[in-house]
Amino acid sequence: MNAELAIIEILLADSTVSGIVGAEVHLDEVTQGKPLPFIVVEESDVEPNDSRDGASAVDYGRVRVFCYHTNKADLRTLALASRNAIEGKAAGTYRTVNFDHARFISESSFSEEIENRPAYAKDQEYVVRVIR
């Protein structure tokens, strides 16, 4: 469905998000050694709208946005900026995807070590409605 591509464009175009991570918004994974902060976006599931008489005209995709930062305070700022950018975005075409809207579902926090350095993260989940 490619809803994740629309989300990446939306995040990169947002001045608050890009002010924090620059162009470091990535699809599915980052290269080894990438400095913090950054965002990883992945699509985890797609459900078509049941049309009963042909191909679905609308799909609902579950997209996960992983925000990573060096400390919890800046991570909270990045996660809030990401949510505001995604939830507040008007319908339109982003990276050839006909984005209708996104709805925030959940957020969880975790920490890990990435190449022997602490990293703090928030995993946000959205349902994204795409017009096909």
N, C-alpha and C positions, 0 to 999 in steps of 0.2 A: 504494500500500500504506500509506503514511503512517507508516512506521517512524520517520521523522525527527521527527514530532510527539511521539511517545513519548519520544524521546531529549531533545528540548527540555524537556519536563516533568520528566524525570529530572534533568537538569542544573540546572534552576531550583530544584528541591526540595532539592538537596544544599547543606548549609550551608557547606561549604568552597568550592565553586564560586561560590555566590551571595555569599559573603564577599569574593571577589576581583572578580567582574564585576557584582554586583548583579543586576538584571533584564536585563542586556545579552546575552541569548542569542537569536539571530535565525535565521529561516528563509531560506535562500538568499542573502541579501544584507543589507547595512546601509545606512542613509541616509548621504548625503554629510556629512562633518564630524563623524561619530560619534567621541567620544573613546575612546582605548584605556584599559583592556582590554575586549575583547568576544569572543564566540564566534559563529560562523556554522555552521549545520547544514544539510546537504543530502543528499538521497537520490540516489545515482548509478545504481542498478540494482536490479531486482527479479527474482528467479527463483522460480517456483512449484515446489512439491513435486509430482513426477509421481504422480498418483493412479490413472491408467489408466482410471478409470471415472467421471469427473465432474470437477467443479471442485476445485481444490487446496484442502485444508483448512489448509495451512501454506505460508507464503511466507518466503523468505529475501531480505532487502533489504541492499544495501550502502549504508551511511551514512557520510558523511565529516563530521568535526568539525574545524573550523578554529579554533584558539585564537590570538588576537592579543594582544600585550602590548608595552610600551615598552622592555623589556630582556629579555635571555636568561634571567637567573636567575628572574625572576618568571614568565616564560613556561613554564619547566620546572615550576614549582610548579603553575601553572594546568593544564598538560597532564596532569600526574600526577593532580591532583584530578579532572579530567574523566574520565580512564580509570578511576579507582577508583569514581567514581559510576556509570558505565555498566556496567562489568564486574561490579560487586558488587550490582547491583539485582536484587531478587527478581521473579519472574514476577508480573504483575498487569495491570490496565487503566490506561493512562496516555493521557489525551486521547482516549478511546474506542478506543484501539488495544490489542489483546490481546497485550501484550509477553510473550514467553516467556524469552528471554535474548539477550545480545549477546556476541560473541567479537571480541576485538581482533585485527586483521590486520596493520596496519603503521602506521608513523609516519615522516614526513619533516619536515625543517625548512627554512625559507626566510626571507628578509628582503625587504622592499620598502619603497617610500615611498608613504605614503597622504597625499595633500594636503601634500606637502613636509615630512613628518615621518617619521622612521624607524619601522618596525613590524617586529617579529619574530613569526614564526608557526610553528605546528606543524600539519600536516595528518594527522589520525588517521583510519584507516579501520576500520570494524567490519562484521561480518555480524550482522544482527539477525533473529532468528526470531520471526515473528508468526503467531499462530493466527487464522485467519479465521472 
